[in-house]
Amino acid sequence: MKVNQKAVKVLEKLFDAKYTNERAISSLTIDQILALKGVTIPDIAMVNELQKKIRGHEVLSFFWDEPPKPKEPPKQEETPDLYDDMPD
Protein backbone atom coordinates (compact mmCIF):
# COMPACT_ATOMS: atom_id res chain seq x y z
CA MET A 1 0.00 0.00 0.00
CA LYS A 2 1.27 3.43 -0.91
CA VAL A 3 0.73 6.55 1.12
CA ASN A 4 -1.40 9.16 -0.62
CA GLN A 5 1.02 12.09 -0.97
CA LYS A 6 -1.78 14.56 -1.74
CA ALA A 7 -3.36 13.72 1.60
CA VAL A 8 -0.02 14.30 3.34
CA LYS A 9 0.35 17.73 1.67
CA VAL A 10 -3.15 18.73 2.77
CA LEU A 11 -2.32 17.65 6.31
CA GLU A 12 0.88 19.73 6.16
CA LYS A 13 -1.19 22.79 5.16
CA LEU A 14 -3.48 22.18 8.12
CA PHE A 15 -0.54 21.78 10.48
CA ASP A 16 1.08 24.96 9.13
CA ALA A 17 -2.15 26.81 9.90
CA LYS A 18 -2.00 25.46 13.48
CA TYR A 19 -4.83 22.93 13.08
CA THR A 20 -2.83 20.16 14.71
CA ASN A 21 -5.35 17.77 16.24
CA GLU A 22 -8.44 15.86 15.22
CA ARG A 23 -10.81 18.09 17.13
CA ALA A 24 -9.50 21.26 15.49
CA ILE A 25 -9.60 19.72 12.01
CA SER A 26 -13.06 18.23 12.38
CA SER A 27 -14.49 21.55 13.57
CA LEU A 28 -13.11 23.60 10.64
CA THR A 29 -15.71 25.67 8.83
CA ILE A 30 -15.67 26.31 5.11
CA ASP A 31 -14.51 29.88 5.75
CA GLN A 32 -11.54 28.61 7.75
CA ILE A 33 -10.68 26.08 5.05
CA LEU A 34 -10.84 28.76 2.35
CA ALA A 35 -8.53 30.96 4.42
CA LEU A 36 -5.76 28.33 4.36
CA LYS A 37 -2.71 29.48 2.44
CA GLY A 38 -2.52 27.96 -1.04
CA VAL A 39 -5.73 25.94 -0.73
CA THR A 40 -7.16 24.50 -3.95
CA ILE A 41 -10.56 23.02 -4.71
CA PRO A 42 -9.17 19.45 -4.53
CA ASP A 43 -7.64 20.40 -1.15
CA ILE A 44 -11.07 21.49 0.09
CA ALA A 45 -12.51 18.14 -0.96
CA MET A 46 -9.68 16.32 0.82
CA VAL A 47 -10.20 18.31 4.03
CA ASN A 48 -13.88 17.42 3.85
CA GLU A 49 -12.99 13.75 3.39
CA LEU A 50 -10.52 13.93 6.29
CA GLN A 51 -13.24 15.42 8.50
CA LYS A 52 -15.53 12.49 7.63
CA LYS A 53 -12.77 9.97 8.37
CA ILE A 54 -12.05 11.63 11.73
CA ARG A 55 -15.73 11.47 12.69
CA GLY A 56 -15.86 7.82 11.58
CA HIS A 57 -12.65 6.92 13.46
CA GLU A 58 -10.95 5.92 10.19
CA VAL A 59 -8.10 8.43 10.03
CA LEU A 60 -5.45 6.02 8.77
CA SER A 61 -7.57 4.95 5.81
CA PHE A 62 -7.50 8.58 4.62
CA PHE A 63 -3.79 8.23 3.86
CA TRP A 64 -3.84 5.01 1.82
CA ASP A 65 -3.51 5.44 -1.92
CA GLU A 66 -5.89 2.74 -3.06
CA PRO A 67 -9.24 2.72 -4.78
CA PRO A 68 -12.24 2.81 -2.48
CA LYS A 69 -13.93 -0.48 -1.76
CA PRO A 70 -17.22 -0.85 -3.59
CA LYS A 71 -20.22 -0.64 -1.35
CA GLU A 72 -22.53 -3.60 -1.35
CA PRO A 73 -26.17 -2.78 -1.96
CA PRO A 74 -28.35 -3.25 1.11
CA LYS A 75 -29.93 -6.66 1.32
CA GLN A 76 -33.65 -6.65 0.87
CA GLU A 77 -35.60 -8.93 3.09
CA GLU A 78 -38.47 -10.77 1.53
CA THR A 79 -41.79 -9.79 2.98
CA PRO A 80 -44.27 -12.59 3.45
CA ASP A 81 -47.37 -12.47 1.32
CA LEU A 82 -50.17 -11.68 3.75
CA TYR A 83 -52.76 -13.32 1.54
CA ASP A 84 -51.09 -16.77 1.44
CA ASP A 85 -52.59 -17.85 4.77
CA MET A 86 -56.15 -16.75 3.99
CA PRO A 87 -58.72 -19.35 2.99
CA ASP A 88 -60.20 -19.09 -0.50
Backbone as JSON, one array per atom type, in Angstrom:
{
  "sequence": "MKVNQKAVKVLEKLFDAKYTNERAISSLTIDQILALKGVTIPDIAMVNELQKKIRGHEVLSFFWDEPPKPKEPPKQEETPDLYDDMPD",
  "N": [[0.83, -1.18, 0.0], [0.53, 2.17, -0.86], [1.31, 5.42, 0.41], [-0.86, 8.13, 0.26], [0.22, 10.89, -1.19], [-0.89, 13.38, -1.74], [-2.78, 13.65, 0.26], [-1.1, 13.83, 2.44], [0.16, 16.29, 1.92], [-2.01, 18.03, 2.16], [-2.55, 17.67, 4.87], [-0.19, 18.75, 5.89], [-0.57, 21.45, 5.2], [-2.7, 22.02, 6.89], [-1.49, 21.62, 9.39], [0.48, 23.63, 9.26], [-1.15, 25.83, 9.45], [-1.81, 25.73, 12.05], [-3.76, 23.9, 12.83], [-3.76, 21.27, 14.48], [-4.75, 18.96, 15.64], [-7.2, 16.3, 15.87], [-9.69, 17.23, 16.75], [-9.63, 20.0, 16.23], [-9.36, 19.97, 13.44], [-11.67, 18.6, 12.62], [-13.59, 20.41, 13.32], [-13.36, 22.54, 11.62], [-14.6, 25.22, 9.67], [-16.09, 26.07, 6.49], [-15.25, 28.62, 5.77], [-12.89, 28.87, 7.25], [-11.38, 26.87, 6.07], [-11.17, 27.85, 3.45], [-9.57, 30.02, 3.99], [-7.06, 29.0, 4.32], [-3.62, 28.99, 3.46], [-2.75, 28.84, 0.1], [-4.72, 27.0, -0.64], [-6.54, 24.69, -2.64], [-9.27, 23.71, -4.81], [-9.4, 20.83, -4.97], [-8.01, 20.37, -2.56], [-9.84, 21.32, -0.67], [-11.87, 19.45, -0.94], [-10.46, 17.23, -0.03], [-9.95, 17.94, 2.64], [-12.54, 17.93, 3.56], [-13.11, 15.19, 3.24], [-11.24, 14.15, 5.03], [-12.28, 15.18, 7.42], [-14.65, 13.66, 7.56], [-13.55, 11.1, 7.84], [-12.26, 11.37, 10.3], [-14.45, 11.74, 12.0], [-15.61, 9.26, 11.66], [-13.79, 7.61, 12.83], [-11.66, 6.63, 11.25], [-9.1, 7.46, 10.48], [-6.54, 6.63, 9.54], [-7.13, 5.3, 7.16], [-7.58, 7.36, 5.43], [-5.13, 8.09, 4.42], [-4.21, 6.08, 2.73], [-3.31, 5.11, -0.52], [-5.28, 3.88, -2.42], [-7.86, 2.41, -4.4], [-11.29, 3.12, -3.54], [-13.26, 0.8, -1.64], [-15.84, -1.05, -3.15], [-19.22, -0.4, -2.37], [-21.55, -2.59, -0.98], [-24.81, -3.3, -2.12], [-27.7, -2.68, -0.08], [-29.16, -5.45, 1.58], [-32.22, -6.83, 0.7], [-34.95, -7.78, 2.5], [-37.21, -10.44, 2.17], [-40.64, -9.96, 2.11], [-43.33, -11.5, 3.7], [-46.12, -12.85, 1.97], [-49.15, -11.62, 2.71], [-51.57, -12.64, 2.04], [-51.34, -15.35, 1.6], [-51.99, -17.09, 3.68], [-54.7, -16.95, 3.96], [-57.97, -18.33, 3.73], [-59.57, -19.56, 0.76]],
  "CA": [[0.0, 0.0, 0.0], [1.27, 3.43, -0.91], [0.73, 6.55, 1.12], [-1.4, 9.16, -0.62], [1.02, 12.09, -0.97], [-1.78, 14.56, -1.74], [-3.36, 13.72, 1.6], [-0.02, 14.3, 3.34], [0.35, 17.73, 1.67], [-3.15, 18.73, 2.77], [-2.32, 17.65, 6.31], [0.88, 19.73, 6.16], [-1.19, 22.79, 5.16], [-3.48, 22.18, 8.12], [-0.54, 21.78, 10.48], [1.08, 24.96, 9.13], [-2.15, 26.81, 9.9], [-2.0, 25.46, 13.48], [-4.83, 22.93, 13.08], [-2.83, 20.16, 14.71], [-5.35, 17.77, 16.24], [-8.44, 15.86, 15.22], [-10.81, 18.09, 17.13], [-9.5, 21.26, 15.49], [-9.6, 19.72, 12.01], [-13.06, 18.23, 12.38], [-14.49, 21.55, 13.57], [-13.11, 23.6, 10.64], [-15.71, 25.67, 8.83], [-15.67, 26.31, 5.11], [-14.51, 29.88, 5.75], [-11.54, 28.61, 7.75], [-10.68, 26.08, 5.05], [-10.84, 28.76, 2.35], [-8.53, 30.96, 4.42], [-5.76, 28.33, 4.36], [-2.71, 29.48, 2.44], [-2.52, 27.96, -1.04], [-5.73, 25.94, -0.73], [-7.16, 24.5, -3.95], [-10.56, 23.02, -4.71], [-9.17, 19.45, -4.53], [-7.64, 20.4, -1.15], [-11.07, 21.49, 0.09], [-12.51, 18.14, -0.96], [-9.68, 16.32, 0.82], [-10.2, 18.31, 4.03], [-13.88, 17.42, 3.85], [-12.99, 13.75, 3.39], [-10.52, 13.93, 6.29], [-13.24, 15.42, 8.5], [-15.53, 12.49, 7.63], [-12.77, 9.97, 8.37], [-12.05, 11.63, 11.73], [-15.73, 11.47, 12.69], [-15.86, 7.82, 11.58], [-12.65, 6.92, 13.46], [-10.95, 5.92, 10.19], [-8.1, 8.43, 10.03], [-5.45, 6.02, 8.77], [-7.57, 4.95, 5.81], [-7.5, 8.58, 4.62], [-3.79, 8.23, 3.86], [-3.84, 5.01, 1.82], [-3.51, 5.44, -1.92], [-5.89, 2.74, -3.06], [-9.24, 2.72, -4.78], [-12.24, 2.81, -2.48], [-13.93, -0.48, -1.76], [-17.22, -0.85, -3.59], [-20.22, -0.64, -1.35], [-22.53, -3.6, -1.35], [-26.17, -2.78, -1.96], [-28.35, -3.25, 1.11], [-29.93, -6.66, 1.32], [-33.65, -6.65, 0.87], [-35.6, -8.93, 3.09], [-38.47, -10.77, 1.53], [-41.79, -9.79, 2.98], [-44.27, -12.59, 3.45], [-47.37, -12.47, 1.32], [-50.17, -11.68, 3.75], [-52.76, -13.32, 1.54], [-51.09, -16.77, 1.44], [-52.59, -17.85, 4.77], [-56.15, -16.75, 3.99], [-58.72, -19.35, 2.99], [-60.2, -19.09, -0.5]],
  "C": [[0.88, 1.25, 0.0], [0.54, 4.49, -0.12], [0.32, 7.61, 0.1], [-0.68, 10.48, -0.32], [0.19, 13.37, -0.98], [-2.41, 14.76, -0.37], [-2.33, 14.25, 2.6], [0.18, 15.8, 3.16], [-0.79, 18.55, 2.26], [-2.98, 18.77, 4.28], [-1.22, 18.63, 6.7], [0.32, 21.16, 6.15], [-1.99, 23.05, 6.43], [-2.56, 22.4, 9.32], [0.12, 23.16, 10.45], [0.15, 26.05, 9.61], [-2.54, 26.59, 11.36], [-3.24, 24.63, 13.8], [-4.13, 21.58, 13.24], [-3.45, 18.96, 15.43], [-6.7, 17.48, 15.59], [-9.61, 16.77, 15.53], [-10.79, 19.4, 16.36], [-9.83, 21.06, 14.02], [-11.07, 19.41, 11.76], [-14.02, 19.39, 12.6], [-14.25, 22.72, 12.61], [-14.37, 23.94, 9.87], [-15.18, 25.9, 7.42], [-14.88, 27.61, 5.0], [-13.07, 29.69, 6.23], [-10.73, 27.81, 6.73], [-10.26, 26.97, 3.89], [-9.73, 29.73, 2.7], [-7.14, 30.31, 4.5], [-4.9, 28.81, 3.2], [-2.51, 28.42, 1.35], [-3.54, 26.85, -1.21], [-6.33, 25.9, -2.13], [-8.49, 23.78, -3.75], [-10.36, 21.54, -4.36], [-8.74, 19.36, -3.06], [-8.89, 20.49, -0.27], [-11.8, 20.15, 0.18], [-11.78, 17.16, -0.04], [-9.87, 16.65, 2.3], [-11.57, 17.8, 4.45], [-13.83, 15.91, 4.08], [-12.28, 13.4, 4.69], [-11.46, 14.14, 7.47], [-14.18, 14.23, 8.66], [-14.8, 11.3, 8.24], [-12.51, 10.15, 9.86], [-13.31, 11.28, 12.49], [-16.05, 9.97, 12.7], [-14.76, 6.97, 12.19], [-11.89, 6.07, 12.45], [-9.82, 6.78, 9.62], [-7.02, 7.79, 9.16], [-5.88, 5.68, 7.35], [-7.58, 6.16, 4.88], [-6.18, 8.66, 3.87], [-3.39, 7.12, 2.9], [-4.22, 5.37, 0.41], [-4.02, 4.2, -2.64], [-7.33, 3.08, -3.42], [-10.2, 2.36, -3.65], [-12.91, 1.46, -2.72], [-15.36, -0.23, -2.22], [-18.18, -1.19, -2.47], [-21.2, -1.68, -1.86], [-23.92, -3.0, -1.19], [-26.82, -3.41, -0.74], [-29.19, -4.47, 0.72], [-31.4, -6.38, 1.6], [-34.24, -7.93, 1.42], [-36.92, -9.17, 2.37], [-39.59, -10.59, 2.54], [-42.79, -10.9, 2.67], [-45.55, -12.04, 2.81], [-48.49, -12.68, 2.33], [-51.39, -12.48, 3.3], [-52.56, -14.83, 1.38], [-51.82, -17.6, 2.5], [-54.1, -17.73, 4.82], [-56.85, -17.86, 3.22], [-59.38, -18.73, 1.75], [-61.66, -18.85, -0.36]]
}
